[in-house]
Amino acid sequence: MSAEHDNHGQTPAAWTTVIIIMLAFVVGTLGVMLGNWVMFWVGVGMVVLAPVVGKVMQLMGLGAPGTSARDRRQASPQPTQGVAD
């Protein structure tokens, strides 16, 4: 297994996102079963909100290291300009 996939999904951001989505499906399913459409739409809203929460947590440093755009920019080699040997 390569080092870049060493922590696949094992971060607080990933776990929180998955837990929110699982709870959202439970809420939405109960809403349909009970005929409570407000509850169903709350579940839909939770599904939409979960990736936003995960991304915010990732940007706070709780996601996989090296996955943010800033980390990729810092890791990429910077071209040298006008350096003669």
Secondary structure, 3 states (H helix, E strand, C coil): CCHHHCCCCCCHHHHHHHHHHHHHHHHHHHHHHHCCHHHHHHHHHHHHHHHHHHHHHHHHHHCCCCCCHHHHHHHCCCCCCCCCC
